[in-house]
Amino acid sequence: MACSYVFSDDKSFLQDLDFMLEQSDQCPSLLKYQSCSIQLQKQQSDTKSNVSCADLVDLERGGCILQTKIGPIQYGMPPETIKDCLNLGMEVPTFYIIPTKRFDKRLGISTAEFEFPAYYNFFCKKKQITLICTPDTEKAIRTVFQETLLGPIDHPDLALDFYHKFPKSAYPDFHKERSVFSRNPSNLDEKLTIDHLLKFCLFDENNTATINEGDITIKIIKDSNQFKILENGIYQKSIQDTFTFPSQYYEYIVTKPDDYRAESMKNIKSKRDAAKEQCPTPLLVKQLPEMTVEEKVENWVIGNKYQRGGEKKLSVVLWDQMGGHVESGSAIFQLDIDENKSFTPPDFGVTILGCSHGFDPKGSTSGYIFWINGRGIMVDPPPFASYHMKQMGIPSILICAVIISHCHADHDAGTFHKILDDTRVEIITTRTIMNSFLRKYSAMSNIDIDSLRRLFIFRPAIIGIPLNIYGAYFNFFYAMHTIPSLGFSVKLENKSIYFSSDTFFDPEQLLVYKNQGILSQKRYEHLAFIEFKEDLILHEAGVPPIHTAQSVLGKLPNNIKNRLYLVHTAQKDLKKELGLKIAKTGIENTMILIPSNTNKHLTTIRRLDLLSTIDIFEHLTLKNVRWLLDSVTAEEYFPGQDIIKEGTSGDRFYIIESGLARVYSKQKGQEFERYYQVGDYFGESAVLSNEGKRGATVEAVTNLKVLILEKHDFWFIFGDGLGGQGPIIQKMKQLTAARRSKAVHCLFKNSILSELTPSQKTQLEMIMREHEIEKGTVLWKVGEKPEFAFIIKRGTFAFYDSPEQDLEELDSGAYVGELKAMIENTAISTSIRATRKATIFKIAKKDLISFANKHPGIYMILIDTKYLE
């Protein structure tokens, strides 16, 4: 549920919400909430503890709650924060302190996600929430809520959203359609406004915010990096103004396949063992087998995990050709698949990342990966979706695009997390929704719109004509919702999937809206007469009237309901008696219409897609690409099998096409361990060197498929016939030099650079050049134009004649540089010199700008920093 809710019977509505939220006795009735003294019933505890005023309660998703006599006051508002309170059996607060940093640029996640606390309190409890913040933050929040609660003020580019032959009479009138939903539920004759849901308590010139409730006065004083809370003049508590998300989202040791440490093997093993005890390594995604001729059918496959005899397997059940589920015991065939096989995406299918809504304390908000010819398009990424995908073993390189259906928090909160995850990603939506998205996140993050645009590639969705995206044809359409909402159907070969987006689908009521002049005849026909011919239908069924009622979908014919799965729906709300079902979440429940590698003719295209995502190949000419595709061969390895061994001769260059590999060295003093995934490459040092000795062992962790270039082909293709002076060869030589200089060891000593992916570390190594620096050498002064940044290998440096001069000396692993000054070609604001004889790795201005522009997450970190330790 999002935005607004119109109802006529207040009591019955509240009772409906009671039923919707009642997961267990851990979530008390809304009718029984109290405001100051509460009881916490923790999920894994049988004891009850009274929480008194002045107690701080840390929340699972981040932030904390202070109990006061006027009710709980919460610091920080991460996405889905109300679910923490509901799961703890706590009252959802009505007072919120907004962190000074409203947006975590490192993760791309808001720390001031006020939408659902506002919706919950207003529509469920008939209360406003009070946001405690600065005047500038109030202005930003009003901008955000304009986009999400009320929708864009105007739609100047609406015609650009449609194919030029699409009838204008079928365009949506968003203002009229929004008028159906955006009414004050307490007075349906009154338009809903931001001030119906929000109140603001602002910090004054003395950095004090004051709340008066009867005879109780709460003062919140912003002092340095903390908020001091006083109740009737008596000090209660201080809350640090440093919001942090759970630590696993910033760093994870073992479960991250691309993680490795420049430590001894012994230390690596001890860390791994300790981490496994606390957080077992998630299962890698399963690879569904290819079907034989006898096993082929015309419909699709669903995978479900089960356990038998203590051994985990993946059960695959085919559906019949009529779209009906095969009853137990009468399946066309069933296969048991080894749990340890690595993930190979299907040619066509969908993985449900989350299937519930923002008010369900036990379910994740909706999000999806549509698999098309082996590549993934995320739709409405849930918060931290990229993190959870990595935990499931899905490499970032497999996700090539994101579709934003609309700008409600339960649909776009994870988008920037994905944008900042690795390399620039395509964002697919209409111009109308994109403009709204940019206005919202610019206000939320305090980053100007032009800077946000540079972080991704915008691919406009055009309504009224099929768009070929990665080999599948998308037909987009505007659904009916409180704000512009984009649905689509997608077809590959002879299979198709329908995605409704958030929508109000009720043909009878839509006819009423048409007769009232809210919908044009053409718009009504597009909304009401949906054929549902697709093989798989994903239809939302949230809380009406801004969502589709299950009772409406329950009236559909059985041959449609057999192909229909509900999304945006809590499991406990399912009306099974209507013959409906909810889509299952998780990679093991991926719904597959066309299994992987069914069309052998697509192998070359898939390989071209893979190679196009690898950094060193980005400037290949078409002729080079043709030579490359002609020359590569493929080999497969089983878990535990060595691809290359340290110290042996080598004359091959490898690229991982699928699976996971472990790269390690046991050479004394140079021990290391890395994990490589799809798109990572190795073996370049041996093919560049005349000696051709392997510097590490590479072992298959899962079933592994690699593409191979022989040494002579490598030199022919990348040397460009110029005796080895081609740009790729030069990059490879620089990489080899950097690795001999142990550049990567410096990266591991840096708190931020150590968390880069192997591919990002490799690209950074390629632009790091070693230099010796004498003691006392000044690298730059205030007012000069920056020409380089650097990373310290050994020695120490200190700032001087600048505000940073009081900092301690910087030593090995520290990064120093001003990317912003480089990009804007402005003067540098620091002076720095060597305080001891030192060795550094210089990164030239041009190279650093290029590297940062390719990696939005790195750009966001470096653009506002002068040093990183």
N, C-alpha and C positions, 0 to 999 in steps of 0.2 A: 504494500500500500504506500502511496505517496501523495503528496499535495493536499487534497481536500476530500471531505466525505460529507455527503448530504444525507440527512436522516430526519424523520419526522417524529419518531418515538424515542425520546432520549433514554428512557429506562431500558427499553428493549435493546437499543444499540449498545449500551454499556454491558448488558448481560451477554450480548453476542461477543463483545470483545473479551469478556471474562472467559467465555468458552474457548475462544480462539487462543488465548494466552495460557490457558490452564494445562501446562505440560505435566505437572506433578505437584505434590505439596511443597515443592521448593519455590513455586511461583504463586503467591497468594492472590486472592481475588482483588480486582481493582476496587470493589466496593468496601474492602476491609483495610485499605491503606491507612497508616497513621503517619504523622508528619515529623515527629522528633525522636521518640524512643521506638526502635524497631528491633526485630529479632533476625539475626542472620542464620540461615540454614544452608551451610556449605554443602556442596554436592557430595563430598567424600567424608563427611563428618556426621556422626549421629548425635552430637551434642549441640545444644543451643546456647548462644552467648548473647547477652544484652550489650548493645552498642550504645554507649552514653554520649552525651554532647562532648565535644573536643576530641573525640576519637577520629583518627584518619583511617579510611578503608581504601586500600589500593585495589584498582580494578584490573581485570585480566588483560584487557585490550590497551591499557595505559590510562594514566590519570588517577585521580583519587577523589574521595568524598569526605567532607568534614560534616559531622552532625552538629547542628545548632538548634536553638529554640525556635527558629523560624522555619526549620526544615533543613534537609541536606543541601550543602553547597558543593558543587563539583568543579574541580579544576581539570581542564582539558576535555575535549569532545572528539575522540577518535571515531571512525566509522563503526556503526553497530554498537555504540556504547550503551544504549538502553538495554541491550541483551545481557550485559554484565550485571546490571541491577536486577533484572528479572530472574536471572539464574541464581542470584544470591538471596532472592526473596526480599529485596530492598525496595523502598519507594524510589521511583524515578524522580530525580531532582527537578526543581523548577528554577533553581539559581545556578548559574554557570559562570565561572571565571575563564575568560578567553586567554590562552597563552599569548605572550608577546609574539612568539614565532608561530603564526597560524598555519604554517605549511612546512612539513618536513621535506626539504629539497633533496635530501639524500634518498628518501624512499618514494617521494612523489605522492604523499598521503597527507590529507588535511588533519590538523590537530584541533580544528574548530568546526566539526561537522554537526551543525546545530539542527539540520532539517528534521531528523526523526525524533529527537527529544521535543522539538516544537510540535510536530504532528501528533505525537503520542499524548502530550499534555493537553493540547487543544481539543483534539477530536475524541479522545478517550476520557479525559478528566475535566475538560472544559476549563482549563487553566492556561494562562500565558506563561511563558518562561521568561526569566530575566537574565539578560546577558550583561556581564560586568566587564567593561572594556573601555578603550580609548575612543574619542570621537572619530578618529580615522578608521578604526575597526568597525564602528557602527556603520559608517558610510560603505565600507566594503561588504559587510553582511547584508545590507539593504540591496546592494547590487546583485549579490548572489541569490537572494531570495526572490528578487524580481524575476530572475531567469527560471527558478525552480518551482516557486509557488504560483506565480501569476503568469509566467511565460514571457517571451520577448515582447517589448512594447510595440514594435512593428516588425514587418517582414519584408524589407525592401528588395531582397534577392529571391523572393519566392518563385518568380518565373524561371530563374536559373536552375531551380530544383527539378524542373520538368523538361522532358523532350519537347522539341518545338512543335511536334504534331499532336501532343497530348491536349485534349480539349480543356480550355480555360474554365469552362463551366463545371469541370470536375475538380478544380482546385479546392482545397479546404479553406474555409473562412475560420481561421484559428480563433479570432476574437469571439465570434458567435458560438463556436463549439465549446470554447472555454467557459462561456457564460452558463452552460449547463451545469458545470461542476463547481465553479468558483463563487459559491455563495456562503455567507455566514450561516452555519447550521443552526444558530440560535435565532436567526432572523433571516429567513430565506429571501426576503425582499431586499436585503442588503448585500452588496458586493463584498467579497472577502478581500481584506487588505493585509499587508505585512503587520500592521500594528494590532490586528486581532490576535496574532500569535506571539508577537515578540514585544517585550519591554526592554529598555536599555538603561542601565545604571552606569554612568560614565565617571571616569577618574577626573577629578578637578585639577587645578593648577598645583595643588599640594600632593598630587598622586594619591588621592583618597576618594574612594567610592563609598557612598552611604546608602544603606537600605533601612527604611523605617517600616516596621510591621507592628502596629499597635504600640505597646509600651516597650518594645524591643528595638534596639538600634544596633545594626551590624555595620562595622566599618572595616573596609578592606584597604590596606595601605600598601602600595607598591614601593618596596624599599630594595634598591639594588636588584638582585636577581631572585627576589622572593616576595610573596604576598603575606602580610601579617593580618590576621583576623582578630578583631576585637568585638566583644558582645557586651553592650551597655558599658563600654569603657574598660572591660576586663579582657586582658590578652588571652586568647584561646589557643592559637596554633599558627605556625608559619608554614607556608607551602612554597617549595622551590619552584621558580618560574623556568624550569628546564624540562619541558615535556619530552618523554622518551617512550617509544613503543617497546613492546617486549623484545628482549635482546636477541631472540632467534631470528628476528627480521633483519637485524643489522649484520649478524655474523653467525654462521653455523659451521661446526668443525668437520664432522664426518659425513653428515647426510647430504652435504653439497657436493655433487660429483666433480665439480670443477675446482674443488679446494685442494691446495697442497701447501706444505710448509717447508721452508729451508731449515730443517732441523735434522737431528739424527733420527734414523729409522726407529730407534728405541723409544724416543719421545713421541714420535708420530703414533706408534702402536699403543702406548699408554694412554694418549689422549683419545684415540679411537675407542679403546676398550671402556674408558670412563664415560665417554659420551654415549656409547651404546647402552650402558646400564640406565642412563637417565632418559634417553630418547632413542629408541630402536630405529635403525635405518629403515626408511620407508621402502616398500616393495617397488621394484622397477616395474614399469608398465609391461604388460604382456604383448606378445606378438602373435596375432592370429595366423593360423596356417593357411597356406594356399589350398584351395579345394581342387580335387581331381575332377576329371570330366564327369565321372559318375555321381559326384557329390554336388555338382553345380545346380543351382535353382535360380528362379527368376526374382526372388526377393532377397531379404537381407538377414543379417546375423546379429544376435545380441549376445554379448559375453557376460556371464555371471560367475563370480567366484564362490567356491564352496570348499568344504574340507572333508576328506575321506581318509580314514586310516592314518590320521596324523599328518597327511601330506596335502599341502594346499594346491589346488588345481583351478583352472579356469574352465568353466563349463560353457560350451558354445551350442546354442540351440537355434536351428533354422526355423523360419516362419514359413507357412504355406503360401502358395502363390496367390491366394485370394485375400491375403492381408489379415487372416485370422490367426490367433495364437494356437500353436499345436499343443494339445492337452498333454499332461504328464504321461509319459510312457508311450506316446505315439509320435514323438519327434521324428522328423525325417532322418536326422542323425545327431549324435552328440559326441563331442571330442573333449578329451582331457589334455590340457596343455601345461607344460612345465612352468611353474611360477617364476623361475629365474630367467626366462627369456627376456631379452630387452625389447624396447618398444619400437615397432615399425608402424607408422601411421597408416590407416586405411586409405584406399583411393578416394572413398567418399563415406562420410559418416559424421557423427557428432558425439562429443564427450560433454556431459553435464557437470560443470564445476560446482554449481550450487543451484538449488531448485526452490528455495523458499523466499520469504519476503522480510522486510526490515523489522517487523514486530514479532517474528518467531524466535524465541530465545534459544531454541534447540537446532534451528536450521540455518544454513548459509544462504545469503542472498543469491539471486539467480545470476548465472554466468555460464558461458558455453565456449567450446572450441569446435568449430566446423572444420572437418578435415577434407581437403580438396587436393586430389592427386599427390597425397603425401605431405602437404603443407597445411599449417593450421591458421585459421582466422578466428581470433577471439571475439566474442560478442558480449558486450557489457561485462568486462572483467570485474569480478568481485575484489574487495580489498586484499592486497597481498597475494593475488592470484599467481604472479610470477614466482614468488617464493614457494608456494605450494606445488607449482608445476615442477620446479627443480627438485623438490623433495620426492616427487613421484617419478623422477627420472626423465622428464620431458625437456630436452635442450631448448634454450631460447631461440636458437637458430631455426627451429621448426615453425615458429610462430612468425608469420610474415606481415600480418595486418590485424587491425582491430576495427570492429564495427561498433559505433556508438548509436544505440537506438534512441536514447533521449537523455536529458540532463538531470534526472533525479538521482539523488545520492546513492540509492540502492542499485543503480545501473552504471554510473560513471566513476564511482569512488576509486576503483582500481586502475583506471585508464592511465593516469600519469605514472603509476607504479610500473606499468608495463612499458610506457614510453621511455622511462629512465633506466630500464633494465639492462639494455645492451646497446646494440646499434639502432640507428633510426628506423622506425617502423611506420608503415602506412596506416593512416587513420581514414576510415571510410564512413562517410555519412553525408547528409545533404549540407549545402552551404548554410541554410537556415539554422540547422542544429549545430554546425561547426561554429558559427558566429556566436551563438548562445554559449556554447562550451568554452570558447576563448574568453568571453566577457566574465563568465562565472569564475574560471580558474585564474584569470588575471587578477580579479578582485581578491580571491582567496589567498593567492600566493604572493601578491604584491610584485609580480613580474609583469612587465609590459607585454601587450599582445604580440608585438612584432618578435620579441625574444621567444615567446612561447611557440610561435609558428615555426621557428627555426629548429625546434626539437623533434619534429616529425615530418612526414610526407603526407600532405592532404590529398586524398583521392575522392573527388566528388561523386556521390551517388546520384544518379539521374533517374527520375521516375518516368515511366512510360515507354521504356525501351530496354530489352535485355542487355546487361553488361557482362562481358566476358572477363571474369576475374580468376586468374590462375587456372583457366581451362573449364570453369563451370559458369553457367549463365544465371545471373541474379536479376530478378524482377523486384524492384523496391516499390513500396507504397507507404503513404501516410496513414497510420491507424488513427483512431479517435481517442484522444486522451486529454489530460489537463494541459499539457504542453506538447509541442510537436514531437511525435513518436514514430519511429521508422521500423516497419516490418518488411519482410521479404520472403520470396520463395526462391529456391536455388535448385538448378538441375544440372546433373552430370550424366552424360550418356542417356540412358533411359530411366534413371532414378531421380527422385526429387524430394526435397524437404521444405516444409512450410514453417515459418517462424512468425508468430502473430505480433510480437512486441507487446508492450502494455497497451491494452485497447478495451474499449467498451463495445462488445459485440452482442447485440440483442435486436434482431430484425424487427420485432414488434415495436419496441421503443424507438428505434431509429426511424421508423415510419412516422411516429408522432413528431420527432424532431424535424423531419422533412416537411410535414404539414404545418409546423410552426415557423418555417422559413429559416431554421437553423442550418439545415443541410440542403444543398441544391439537389435536383433530381439525379444528376450524374454522380455526385458525391455519395448520395444515399445508395445508389445501385452498387457502387464499388465497395461500400462498407457492409451492406446487408446481404448481397448475393454472392457469397464466397463458395466456390465449388468444392474445395477441399479434395482435390484429385491427387494430391501428393502422396508418395509412399509413406512418409513419416510426417506427422503434424505435431508441432510443439506449440501449444496454446496456453496462454496465461489464464489463470483463474483466481485472481486476488479478490479482495473484498469489494463488491460493487458499491456504488454505481460507477466509480472511475475504472473499474476492472470488469471482466466478464464473469457473470454468475455461473456457477457449476450447473444450476438448473437449466440454463439455456443450452449449454454444451451437452447436457444429458438427454436433450430432445433430438440430438442428431442421430441419423440412422446408424445401425450397428456396424455397417461396413466402413463408416468413417471413424466411429469411436474405437474400432479395433486398431486403427492406425494413429490414434490421437493420444498424446501424453500431456498431462498438465504440468505446467511450470509456474513459478512465482506463487506457489501454493504450499502451505504447511501440511505435513503428513497427517496430522490429527484432524485437519479440516476436510479431508477427502470424503466425499459422499460416494462410497462404493456402490450403494444401491442404485446409483444412476449409471453404472457400467463404466465409470471413469477410473483412471489410474494415473499415478504421478511418475514422472521420469526418475530413474535411479541415478544417483550421483556417483562420480568416481571413474577413474580411467578403466577400471575392471568392468564397468558397465557401459562402455562405449557402444553406441548403436551404429552398426556398420551396414551400409547399403551395398557398398562394393569393397570387397577385401583388398588388402594391399597387393600391389604388383599383378593385378588381374590383367591389365592391358600392358603387354610387354613392349608395345610400340612407344610407350611413354617413358621408357627407361632413359633414353637420351635427354628428353626434356627435363626429367627429374634431376639428372646429373648436372645439366646446365643450370637449373635453379640453384642447386647446392653450390656449384662453383661460383655462381654470381654473388653469393653471400660471403665468400671468403675474401678477406681484406687484400691479400697479395694479388688477387686476380682482377681487381676492380678496373684496372686500366688496360686490360688485354684488348687487342684489336679483334675484329671479327675473324681475321685470318688465324690469329693466335688461338682463338677459341676453337676453331675448326680443327686445328692441329692437335689441340689438347684433347678434344673429344675422340678423335681418331686414335690417339695414343694410349689413353688410360685403359687399364684392364682391372678386373675386380677379383678379389680373393676373399674367402670366408674363413674365420677362425672360431674355435670353440672356447668356452671359458677355461682359463688356466693355460692356454696355448700361447707360446711366445711368437710374436711377429718378428722382432729383431732382438738380438742379445748384445749386451754391452761388451765392447772390445773386439767384436767381430767385424769383418770387412763388410762394407755396404755399398750398394750401387742402385738403390731404389728410394724414391720419395713417395710417402704415403699420405692419403687423405681419408679420414673416417667418414664412411657413408652411412653407417648405422651401428649402434652399439656403444659400449663403454670400454675404454682401455686404461690400464695403469702404466705409467711411465716412471721408472725409478732407477737410481744408481746406488751401488754399494761401495763405490770407490772412496777410500778413506779420505776424510776431509771435504768431500763433495757430495755427501749423501743427500738425496732429495727424493720426493715422491709427488707425482702429479696424476690427475685423472683427466683424460681427454674424451670428448664426446663428438657428436656429429659436427662436421665442419672443421674440426681441429686437424692439424697436420704435423708430421714429424719425419725425420730422416734427411732434412735438408743439409745438415752439417757434413754428413758422409758423402753426399753427392757433390758437394762443393769442394771437398778436400781431395787432394791427390792420394792421400793415404787411405781415405774412405773408411775410417774406423768409427764404429758406433759408440756414442758417448753415454748411452743409457739402454736399458732393457725395456721393451714395450710388451705388455702381457694383456691378453683379452680377459676382461672381467665378465662380460656377457658374450653371447653370440655376437661376433664382430664382422662387419663387412668393410673392407678398405678398397679404395681406388689407388692404383699403383702407376707411377711413371718411372720407366727405366732411366738410368743416368744419361744416356745419349739423347733420349727424347726430352728430358728435363733441360739439357743445355741447348738443344735446338729450339725448343719452343720459347724459353724464357731468355735465351741469349739474343734473340732477335737477329741472329746471323752476324752479330757485331763482336765476335770474340769474347763474349761474356760481359759486355757492357750494357745489357738490357736493364731497365729499371727494377725488374723483379729479382734478377740475379744480384744487383747491387743491394737491394733490401735484404736478401738472404745472407749476403756476405756480412752486412752490418749486424744482422741478427746473430750470426756465428761469432763475430767479434765480441758482441755484448755478452753472449753466454760464456765465452772464455774469460771475460772480465768479471763474471759473476754478478752482472747487473741485476738479475732477478732477486739475488739475496738482499739487495738494498730495498727493493720493493716490498719484501716481506717484513722489513723493519718499520714500514710506514703504516700507521693505523688505517688509512684509507686505501692506499694503493695496494696493500696486501689483499684486499677484498675484490680486486678486479678478477674477471674471468681469465682462464688461460689464454684465450684468444686476445683479450685486451692487453694482458701482460706481454704477449708476444709482439703485438703491434707497438707497444711502448718501448720494448727493448730495441726494436728496429730503428728508433729515432734517438736513442741514447748514445752519446759519443764521449768516450773517456778523455779527461784532461787532468794534468797535474797543476796544482795551484800552490804558489809559495806563500808562506806566512806573511800577513799584512796586505796581501793583494786585495784591492777594491774591485768587486765585480760590477757594481753599478752604484750610482748616486741619485739622490732625490732630484727630480727634474729632467733626468735623461730619458730617452726613448728606449723601451726594453727591446732587446734583440734575442734574448734567450731566457729560459728557466733552467734550473739544475736540481739534481738529486745528489746528496752527499754520499760518497762511498766510504771515505775515511777522513778524519780531521774534524775541525770545528769552525763554525762561522758565527758572527754576531751582527745584529743590526746596530746602526748608530745614526745620529742626527735625524731620527724619526721616532714617532710614538712607540714603535716596537723595541726601542733601544733598551728597555728595562727587562726584556725577556731573557731567559737563560740562553746560553749558547746552543746552537743547533748542531747536531752531530749525525752520525751515520743513519741513513734512511730518510732524512728530512728532505722534503720538496720545498723549493723556494722559487717564487715567480709570481707575476701579476698578469694573468690571462686577460683580464678586462682591459688593462692598458694596452696590451698587444692588439686586441681586436679593434679598440677604438682609436688606436694610434695616438694615445695621449702619454703624458709624462708619467714616469714611475714615481711612487710615493715613499719609497724606502731607500736606505743606503745599507750596503752589506759588505763585509770584508772577512777574509780568512784570519782566524786567530791562531791557527796552527797550520803547518804544512798539510795540504789536503789533496785528495783525489775526488773529482766530481764527474758526474755524467751530465753533459750539457744537452739541452733539448732546444733546437733552433725555433725561433718565433713561428715561422711558417709551418714547421712540422707540428708544433704544439697546437696551433689553431686548427689545423686539419684533423688532428687526432681528437680534439675536444668536440669538433663539429660532428664527427661520426658517432660519438658516444654521448648522448644527451645527459646521462647520469653524471658522467665525469665533468661535462661542461657546467652543470648546475653546481657542482662542488667547487670547481676551480675558479669560476667567474667571480666569486666574492671572497676569495682567500688570497693571502700573500705568502702563506707557508703552511705546510702540513707535516706533522711529526708522526 
